[in-house]
């Protein structure tokens, strides 16, 4: 029997925010929202866990905006702070917050590296009420005197476990220490590991704990395939899988690998874009826009895309390089089979990788369908579906070229400085 959750109105969401939600087509809460909203709207600290795609963003966006609706923000002193691990997630959170903030008469600014800081400094000076930031760039602006966290009333830490994985916890701790201890704090994460527990014990006061979905097992709507290939067949197999009429997200371990595979798939006639840390922010945004709009049916990415980025209708997740550990496998795979849809996850391994992948699958709680294949195998055609129209090889690189050309270098890409210095945002 399906669980019936209270409506947003029954959960206590203020009228102006209800209207804003309705205007963007959001009429019923997800489980994590139904669980957390009453406590969060009451001002309690929140410790929430749900898998990527579970609705965590709206679960903190609503109480954040509601809690700041009445008040005055001084220049360079935001009253709301959301810390996120990546630029892409910062942009996504800002997109969710924007209509709610507008309904409440608030403004939202994003702060992250990879681009110049001038516009970000201007937004702070113009009294941005809420700042969505990657830790490094925010720390840099604080060090330069452009921002102060002494007026922050509500702080949100999103994807806390990913922050830990990226080595951001020291700078995150310093930023949280700069916020008033009496403020409300909400921590949301896909997993609640030991590193995250350190933040919980130090910064959250008697938090309301809410957890939905198991992080130790992949959603049941996924079908998992494990395909063993000869090393020389790997690119051909990936091209055959991604060459159908499905929307495919392909993961590699390295930025260099993503660049090479993007070029090879484009040469095979696939409409493909790429997403990784060597790209400037504009190129990243263009790449995501191409994939989200369907102009590119295939996105080749490093693990930067595995967390927090939501693109509707991803049919296939292809691990062209098996991930290093099981949590990465689950987070990557969570890009498909979202919101009740079906999805297919394919891991491509060479015989030399088989032992490590076997351990990874066991820890992920996955029992995949195993086969040995070559680029012409019928199984690949069955998974890929009818072949999609090919683009001329000259057009593939041309479409991808703006996405491959500009690396995130220079002063605008610096993620932190001084005593706040941490690893640069990715």
C-alpha positions in Angstrom: 0.0 0.0 0.0 1.4 3.4 -1.0 2.2 5.8 1.9 0.1 9.0 2.0 2.1 12.0 3.1 0.7 15.3 4.5 0.4 18.1 2.0 2.9 21.1 2.1 0.2 23.2 3.7 -0.4 20.5 6.4 3.3 20.5 7.0 3.2 24.2 7.9 4.7 25.7 4.7 3.7 29.4 4.6 1.2 30.6 2.0 3.6 32.6 -0.3 5.9 29.6 -0.6 3.0 27.3 -1.3 2.1 29.5 -4.2 5.6 29.5 -5.4 5.8 25.7 -5.3 2.5 25.4 -7.2 3.8 27.8 -9.9 6.7 25.5 -10.6 4.5 22.4 -10.5 5.5 21.0 -7.1 2.3 19.9 -5.3 3.2 17.0 -3.0 6.2 16.5 -0.7 8.8 13.7 -1.1 9.4 11.5 2.0 12.5 13.3 3.2 10.5 16.6 2.9 7.5 15.3 4.8 9.9 14.0 7.5 12.0 17.1 8.0 9.8 20.1 7.3 7.8 20.3 10.6 11.0 20.2 12.7 13.0 22.5 10.4 10.2 25.0 10.2 10.0 25.0 14.0 13.7 26.1 14.0 15.2 22.8 15.2 18.6 21.6 14.0 18.2 18.9 11.4 20.3 15.8 10.6 18.8 14.4 7.4 19.9 11.5 5.2 18.4 10.6 1.8 19.9 9.4 -1.4 20.7 11.9 -4.1 17.4 12.7 -5.9 15.4 12.1 -2.7 14.4 15.8 -2.5 16.8 17.0 0.2 17.3 20.4 -1.5 13.7 21.4 -1.2 13.7 19.9 2.3 16.1 22.6 3.5 15.2 25.4 1.0 11.7 25.8 2.3 12.6 26.3 6.0 15.6 28.4 5.0 13.5 30.9 3.1 10.6 30.8 5.6 13.0 31.4 8.5 14.6 34.5 6.9 11.4 36.0 5.4 11.3 38.8 8.0 14.6 40.6 8.6 17.2 42.9 7.3 20.5 41.9 5.6 23.5 44.2 5.7 26.0 44.5 2.9 28.5 41.5 2.9 26.7 39.9 5.9 24.3 37.2 4.6 21.7 35.8 7.0 21.4 32.4 5.3 24.3 30.1 4.2 24.3 26.9 2.2 27.6 25.1 1.8 28.0 22.6 -1.0 30.9 20.7 -2.5 30.7 21.6 -6.2 29.9 24.5 -8.5 27.3 22.4 -10.2 25.5 21.7 -7.0 25.7 25.4 -6.0 23.9 26.3 -9.3 21.3 23.7 -8.8 20.5 24.7 -5.2 20.3 28.3 -6.3 17.8 27.3 -9.0 15.6 25.6 -6.4 15.9 28.5 -3.9 15.3 31.3 -6.4 11.5 31.1 -6.8 11.0 30.6 -3.1 13.3 33.5 -2.2 11.6 35.7 -4.7 8.2 34.9 -3.2 9.5 36.0 0.2 11.3 39.1 -1.0 14.8 37.6 -0.6 17.8 37.4 -2.9 20.2 34.5 -3.4 23.8 34.6 -4.5 26.2 31.8 -5.5 29.9 31.8 -4.6 32.3 29.3 -6.1 35.7 29.1 -7.9 36.5 28.7 -11.5 35.2 32.1 -12.5 36.1 35.7 -11.6 34.9 36.9 -8.2 33.8 40.4 -9.2 30.1 39.5 -9.7 30.1 37.5 -6.5 31.5 40.4 -4.5 29.0 42.7 -6.1 26.1 40.4 -5.0 27.4 40.4 -1.5 27.7 44.2 -1.4 24.1 44.4 -2.7 23.0 42.6 0.5 22.3 39.1 -0.8 20.2 37.4 1.9 21.2 33.8 1.2 24.6 32.7 -0.1 25.1 29.3 -1.7 28.8 28.6 -1.6 31.6 26.2 -2.2 33.9 26.4 0.9 37.1 27.4 -0.7 35.9 30.5 -2.6 33.8 31.7 0.3 36.8 31.4 2.6 38.8 33.4 0.1 36.2 36.2 0.0 36.1 36.2 3.8 39.9 36.5 3.9 39.7 39.5 1.6 37.1 41.2 3.7 34.2 40.9 1.3 32.0 38.7 3.4 31.4 38.1 7.1 29.3 35.3 8.6 28.5 36.9 12.0 24.9 37.6 11.0 24.1 34.1 9.7 20.9 32.8 11.3 20.4 29.6 9.3 23.3 27.4 8.0 22.9 24.4 5.7 25.6 21.8 4.9 24.5 19.8 1.9 26.3 16.6 0.7 28.4 16.6 3.8 29.9 13.2 3.1 31.1 14.4 -0.3 32.7 17.4 1.4 34.6 14.9 3.6 35.6 12.8 0.5 37.0 15.9 -1.1 39.0 16.9 2.0 36.9 20.1 2.7 36.2 19.4 6.4 38.9 21.6 7.8 37.7 24.7 5.9 34.1 23.7 6.6 34.7 23.6 10.3 36.4 27.1 10.2 33.4 28.5 8.3 30.9 27.0 10.7 32.9 28.3 13.6 32.4 31.8 12.1 28.6 31.5 12.3 26.8 32.3 15.5 26.4 29.2 17.6 22.8 30.0 18.5 21.7 29.9 14.8 19.8 27.0 13.3 21.9 24.4 11.5 20.8 21.7 9.0 23.0 19.0 7.7 21.9 16.8 4.8 23.9 14.0 3.4 23.5 10.8 1.4 25.5 8.9 4.0 26.3 9.6 7.6 29.9 8.3 8.1 32.4 8.9 10.9 33.8 12.1 9.3 30.3 13.5 9.1 29.6 12.5 12.7 32.4 14.8 13.8 30.5 17.8 12.3 27.2 16.6 13.8 28.6 16.4 17.4 30.5 19.7 17.1 27.9 21.9 15.4 24.4 20.5 15.8 22.4 20.9 19.0 19.9 18.2 19.8 19.1 17.6 16.1 16.0 16.1 14.8 17.3 13.0 12.9 15.5 11.9 9.8 16.6 9.1 7.4 14.8 7.8 4.3 16.0 5.2 1.8 18.8 2.7 2.3 22.2 3.8 1.2 23.6 0.3 1.3 21.6 -0.9 -1.6 20.7 0.5 -5.0 17.1 1.2 -5.9 15.1 -1.9 -7.1 14.1 -0.2 -10.4 17.7 -0.6 -11.6 19.0 -3.4 -13.7 22.7 -4.0 -13.3 25.0 -5.5 -16.0 28.6 -6.4 -15.6 30.3 -6.7 -18.9 33.8 -8.1 -19.3 35.7 -6.9 -22.4 39.2 -7.2 -23.8 41.1 -3.9 -23.1 41.2 -3.1 -26.8 37.4 -3.4 -27.1 36.5 -1.1 -24.2 35.8 2.1 -26.3 33.9 0.1 -29.0 31.7 -1.5 -26.3 31.0 1.9 -24.7 30.2 3.4 -28.1 27.8 0.6 -28.9 26.0 1.0 -25.5 25.8 4.8 -25.8 24.9 4.7 -29.5 21.2 3.7 -28.9 18.3 6.1 -28.6 18.6 6.3 -24.8 20.1 9.1 -22.8 23.4 7.9 -21.4 25.7 9.1 -18.6 29.2 7.6 -18.9 31.7 7.8 -16.1 35.5 7.7 -16.2 37.9 7.9 -13.3 40.1 10.7 -14.6 39.7 14.0 -16.4 42.1 12.9 -19.1 40.1 9.8 -19.6 36.9 11.8 -20.0 38.5 14.0 -22.6 39.8 11.1 -24.6 36.5 9.1 -24.4 34.5 12.2 -25.4 36.6 12.7 -28.5 36.4 9.0 -29.4 32.6 8.9 -29.1 32.3 12.1 -31.1 34.4 10.5 -33.8 32.1 7.5 -33.8 29.2 9.8 -34.6 27.6 10.2 -31.2 26.2 13.5 -30.0 28.3 13.9 -26.8 29.4 16.4 -24.2 31.8 16.2 -21.3 31.9 17.3 -17.7 35.0 17.3 -15.5 37.3 19.5 -13.5 39.5 20.7 -16.3 36.6 22.8 -17.7 35.9 26.4 -16.8 32.5 27.2 -15.3 31.0 28.4 -18.6 32.0 25.2 -20.4 30.5 23.1 -17.6 27.2 24.9 -17.7 27.1 24.6 -21.5 27.8 20.9 -21.3 25.0 20.3 -18.7 22.6 22.4 -20.8 23.4 20.4 -23.9 22.7 17.1 -22.1 19.6 18.3 -20.2 18.1 19.7 -23.4 18.8 16.5 -25.4 21.1 18.2 -27.8 23.7 15.8 -26.6 22.4 12.4 -25.8 25.6 11.3 -24.1 27.5 13.0 -21.2 31.0 11.7 -20.3 31.9 12.7 -16.8 34.2 12.1 -13.9 32.6 11.7 -10.5 31.9 15.4 -10.4 28.5 14.6 -11.9 27.7 11.7 -9.5 26.5 13.9 -6.7 23.8 16.5 -6.6 23.3 17.0 -10.4 19.7 16.2 -11.4 18.9 15.6 -15.1 15.6 14.1 -15.9 15.3 10.9 -17.9 18.8 9.4 -17.8 18.2 5.8 -19.1 21.7 4.3 -18.9 24.6 4.9 -16.5 27.7 3.4 -17.9 30.8 2.9 -15.8 33.4 3.0 -18.5 35.9 2.8 -15.7 34.7 1.0 -12.6 34.7 3.3 -9.5 37.2 2.9 -6.8 34.7 2.0 -4.0 31.1 0.9 -3.5 29.7 4.3 -2.3 30.9 5.9 -5.5 29.2 3.1 -7.5 25.9 3.7 -5.7 26.1 7.5 -6.1 27.0 7.2 -9.8 24.3 4.7 -10.4 21.8 6.9 -8.6 21.7 9.2 -11.7 19.1 6.8 -13.2 15.9 5.1 -11.9 14.9 8.3 -10.2 11.4 9.3 -9.1 10.0 5.8 -9.8 11.5 5.5 -13.3 13.4 2.4 -14.5 17.1 2.5 -15.3 20.0 0.4 -16.4 23.5 0.5 -15.0 26.4 -1.1 -16.9 29.9 -1.6 -15.6 32.6 -2.3 -18.1 35.5 -4.3 -16.7 38.6 -5.9 -18.1 39.7 -9.4 -16.9 42.4 -7.7 -14.8 39.8 -5.6 -13.0 37.5 -8.5 -12.2 38.6 -9.3 -8.6 38.4 -5.6 -7.5 35.0 -5.2 -9.2 33.7 -8.4 -7.5 34.5 -6.9 -4.1 32.9 -3.6 -5.1 29.7 -5.2 -6.1 29.4 -7.3 -3.0 29.9 -4.2 -0.8 27.3 -2.3 -2.8 24.8 -5.1 -2.4 24.4 -5.6 -6.1 24.2 -8.9 -8.0 24.7 -7.9 -11.6 24.0 -9.8 -14.8 27.4 -10.9 -16.0 28.5 -11.5 -19.6 31.6 -11.3 -21.8 31.1 -9.1 -24.8 32.7 -7.5 -27.9 31.5 -4.4 -29.8 29.3 -6.5 -32.1 27.6 -8.5 -29.4 23.8 -8.8 -29.6 23.5 -8.1 -25.9 24.8 -4.6 -26.4 22.2 -3.9 -29.0 19.5 -5.2 -26.7 20.6 -2.9 -23.9 21.2 0.2 -26.1 17.9 0.0 -28.0 17.4 1.2 -31.5 20.4 3.1 -32.9 20.2 6.8 -32.7 20.8 9.0 -35.7 24.5 9.6 -36.1 26.0 13.1 -36.5 28.9 13.6 -38.9 32.3 13.1 -37.1 33.2 16.7 -37.9 30.2 17.9 -36.0 30.8 15.9 -32.9 34.1 17.5 -31.9 32.8 20.8 -33.1 29.9 20.5 -30.6 32.2 19.4 -27.9 35.1 21.7 -28.6 33.8 24.7 -26.5 33.4 22.2 -23.7 36.9 20.9 -24.0 38.9 24.0 -24.6 38.8 26.1 -21.5 40.4 24.8 -18.4 39.7 26.1 -14.9 43.0 27.9 -14.4 44.2 31.3 -13.4 43.3 33.5 -10.4 39.6 33.0 -10.9 40.0 29.3 -10.3 41.7 29.7 -6.9 39.5 28.1 -4.3 41.0 29.3 -1.1 43.7 31.3 0.6 45.1 32.2 3.9 44.1 30.4 7.1 40.9 29.1 5.4 42.7 27.4 2.7 41.3 24.0 1.7 41.2 21.9 -1.5 39.9 23.8 -4.5 36.2 23.3 -5.5 35.8 20.7 -8.2 
